Amino acid sequence: MKKKILMLMAASMLATNVVGCSAGTEIPVASSEDTTKKTETKAETEAESDTTEAEDATEKSAEKSSYENSEDGGHAIHADGEDISYENIKVNKTGESGSEEADFYGDNAAVFAENGATLNIKNAEITTDGGHANAVFSYGEGTTVNISDSTIRTASNNSGGLMTTGGGTMNAEKLDIITQGGSSAAIRSDRGGGTVNVDGGYYETNGSGSPAIYSTADITVKNAELVSNVAQGVVVEGKNSVTLENVNMTANNTKKNSKKSDVYQAVMLYQSMSGDADEGTAVFKMTGGSLVNKNGGIFYVNNTTAEIDIEDVDFTYASDDFLRIEKAGWGSEGSNGGQVTFTAAKQEFEGNTVVDSISTLNMYLNDGTLYSGAINTDGAAGAVYVEISEDSTWKLTGDSYITSLSCDEDAIDLNGFTLYVNGTAYEEGTSSTGTAVEAYKSSSSDKNGKSGKAEKPDIKDKSGKGEKGSKPDGDHAKSGNSEKPSGKPSGKPDGNNSKSESGKTGSKPDGDHAKPENGEKPSGKPDRKPGSSAESGDQSSANSETSQDNSSKN
């Protein structure tokens, strides 16, 4: 009986619930719209979470690892014979060095690689604030530094941006370099040279004796902007080279810090006789881009043989001199002029060319070049040969005196002036066939560097009627710049800091420190340069002449 009653009660309750439902009491059911909203809300929350995590990861990655050093002569990063990479870093170097160890062998550099190391650096901020504190230094055969997407700031004297010596290699891409001190080229090399490749970026100098590039190496710069606010734009010393491709360079030339010359120029090629660069042909090549000198001319060559090649460059400068080849305060008196091969292709340029009595010039105007200018207007000239291709033109802007000429009948526009070829007036509308001149040589030179009677270079065809000239062989033909030794030095090897060869005067203001074979390091620290101080960071760049870069100033 109880079981039956319980079953009736259960049936009665079930009926009541059914009636209740049918009477309109609804049970909440999630709609598709609500489901969509919840899904969207969840997705947004997850997206916000992902964004936050990404931002956190970015902030975390933006926290650069720091490397610091304040020891005199020390390094913040030192790669010694190893392959190592750094990315997303801050490097700060203080501390001083007052010796040639810093300029030649890397002491006191913020970042230093040697003994065949390969050092890779990306996304770095590098600063130095101390005398002789170069930012990034590659020393020795087999050593390579690769640096990209980085900024460099140096504040004191003798503190370059990129420094390469002893046959090292430096590869740089998209850098932002600004130096403030004297003798602090943005792209710099010294004893023993090496190979430097720069692509992209901005490179600025602000100190006396600090060109944008100082080369005792083979240096190539592409697609970059170079600014020198006090000194020349480029200096090439001895048997070394600078090649610029699609580069915009500005030299302000506001100050000289040497009395060896009174010429302001954008590009100087010379030999200091200090021993830091082998004697031989200095080379400057520029293709595309622009070259501006706000105070002075463009090219200046003294005490060296040189090759200058230009193609499709936009030149702007403040004086009448485009090219000067003459003696200055370096080298032996009587034989310290310049011996130059100059080639222009697809080029328009104007201005005077000056070649003194102990210098020579072979000028080649090719591929539609137009030269508007005058050569040796005063008639007191060194030997000059001019060769003009059939599609190129020389338009005179003053009476000119040359030694030999090769041209077609339509190549020269006298423009109302007179061109003298080996003393005879050239007749406009006539062709001429001449011969390249040979480098000038003095007849003798004693061991004290005093030259004997000077000899003019031979001209094979003084009438200008011989065979058409070609570029002379010998010193004018470059045979490999900054030749490297076959063997790689192990570390910083011993050597001798001997004086340079006697009979060569006009050395750099820092004295004669002859180049050790293969760019090797002396066993002991060399004596400080005359006039130098251990407190080099406090030196005035205007008064101190203790570095290679300073010697380049006139």
Secondary structure, DSSP 8 states (H G I E B T S, - for coil): -HHHHHHHHHHHHHHHHHHHHHTT-------HHHHHHHHHHHHHHHHHHHHHHHHHHHHHHHS-EEEEE-STT--SEEEES-EEEEEEEEEEEE----SHHHHHH-TT-SEEEETT-EEEEEEEEEEEESTT--SEEEESTT-EEEEEEEEEEE-STT--SEEEETTEEEEEEEEEEEE-STT--SEEE-TT-EEEEEEEEEEEE-STT--SEEESSEEEEES-EEEESSS-SEEEESS-EEEEES-EEEE-------SS----EEEEEE---SSSS-SSEEEEEEESSEEEESSSEEEEEESEEEEEEEES-EEEESSSEEEEE---SSS-TTS-SEEEEEEEES-EEESEEEE-TT-EEEEEEESS-EEEE-B-TTS---EEEEEE-TT-EEEESS-EEESEEEB-TTSEE-TT--EEETTEE--TT--BB-------EES-B-TTS-B-SEE----S-TTSBSS-----SGGGS---SS---SS---SS---------TT-----TT------GGG---SS-----TT--S-GGG--TTT---SHHHHT--
